[in-house]
Amino acid sequence: MSRAPLRVLLVLFVATILAATAAAPTAWAWSQTYVSNVNWGPASSKASIYGQITFNYVSFTHPYGGLPQMGTTLCDSTFTSCYAWRWSNTGLITDERNISYGAAACKANPGNGYVVWVNYCATGNG
């Protein structure tokens, strides 16, 4: 076999590797439901795993009365720098703030007078 076909194969192989590498960032997309189907009293909270985050969603209901609030935030990896809490009593929070590396968190408002049913808290970057 002459060297010309080997060079062509090598060029095609390298081009394939480069194309796959260019598409890799979407392959690293992830999501996590870090709370699901639980009753939360006032000030109950939980944080997600760490990663690059581009969304944090919270879904909840108030079957026990009142209009309790849930909140969402994103924090750096040391939890010393966080976005302001985004609060809602509508049953759904769509928070599309982002952080290059940190964790998402959801929380029942400490002032809630009622238990809240948390359908889910979910985050990721996909």
C-alpha positions in Angstrom: 0.0 0.0 0.0 1.4 3.4 -0.9 1.7 6.3 1.5 -0.9 8.5 -0.2 -3.9 6.3 0.8 -2.5 6.1 4.4 -2.3 9.9 4.5 -5.8 10.2 3.3 -7.0 7.8 6.0 -5.0 9.6 8.6 -6.5 13.0 7.6 -10.0 11.5 7.7 -9.3 10.0 11.1 -8.0 13.3 12.5 -11.0 15.1 11.0 -13.4 12.7 12.6 -11.7 13.1 16.0 -11.8 16.9 15.7 -15.5 16.9 14.7 -16.3 14.7 17.7 -14.3 16.9 20.0 -16.2 20.0 18.7 -19.5 18.4 19.6 -18.3 17.2 23.0 -19.7 20.1 25.1 -23.3 19.0 24.4 -22.4 15.5 25.3 -21.4 16.7 28.8 -24.9 18.1 29.5 -26.4 16.8 32.8 -29.5 17.2 34.9 -30.4 16.2 38.4 -33.7 16.0 40.3 -32.4 16.6 43.8 -35.7 16.7 45.6 -38.9 14.9 44.7 -42.3 14.2 46.3 -41.8 15.3 49.8 -43.6 17.5 52.4 -41.4 20.4 53.7 -42.0 22.5 56.7 -40.7 26.1 57.0 -37.0 26.5 56.2 -36.5 23.0 54.8 -33.9 23.0 52.1 -31.6 20.9 50.0 -28.7 21.5 47.5 -27.8 19.8 44.3 -24.5 18.2 43.3 -21.8 20.6 42.0 -21.4 21.5 38.4 -21.9 24.0 35.7 -25.5 25.1 36.1 -27.8 26.9 33.6 -31.2 26.3 35.2 -32.9 25.4 38.5 -36.6 24.5 38.5 -38.9 24.1 41.5 -42.5 22.6 41.3 -44.7 22.6 44.4 -48.3 22.7 45.7 -49.9 23.8 48.9 -52.5 21.1 49.7 -52.5 22.0 53.4 -53.7 25.6 53.0 -52.3 29.0 52.8 -49.9 30.3 50.1 -46.5 29.0 51.2 -43.5 30.1 49.3 -40.6 28.2 47.8 -37.3 29.7 46.7 -34.3 28.9 44.5 -30.8 30.1 44.3 -27.3 29.2 42.9 -24.1 29.3 45.0 -20.4 28.9 44.4 -18.7 25.7 45.4 -18.0 27.1 48.9 -21.6 28.4 49.4 -20.1 31.8 50.4 -21.3 33.6 47.3 -24.9 33.0 46.2 -27.5 34.7 44.1 -30.4 36.3 45.9 -33.2 33.9 46.6 -36.0 33.9 44.0 -39.3 33.3 45.9 -42.7 32.3 44.5 -46.0 31.0 45.8 -47.4 30.2 42.4 -46.3 26.5 42.4 -43.5 26.8 39.8 -40.2 28.6 39.7 -38.2 28.7 36.5 -34.9 30.1 37.4 -32.5 30.3 34.4 -29.6 32.1 36.1 -26.3 30.3 35.7 -23.1 29.7 37.4 -19.9 28.3 36.0 -19.3 25.9 38.9 -21.5 25.6 42.0 -24.7 24.1 43.3 -28.4 24.8 43.0 -30.6 25.0 46.1 -34.3 25.1 46.8 -35.9 26.0 50.1 -39.3 26.4 51.8 -39.6 30.0 53.1 -38.9 30.2 56.8 -42.0 32.3 57.3 -44.4 29.7 55.8 -47.2 29.0 58.1 -48.1 25.7 56.3 -46.3 22.6 55.0 -45.6 22.7 51.3 -45.6 19.6 49.0 -42.5 19.7 46.8 -43.0 17.9 43.5 -39.4 18.4 42.5 -36.3 20.6 42.6 -34.2 20.0 39.4 -31.1 21.5 38.0 -28.5 21.0 35.3 -27.1 22.6 32.2 -28.8 20.8 29.3 
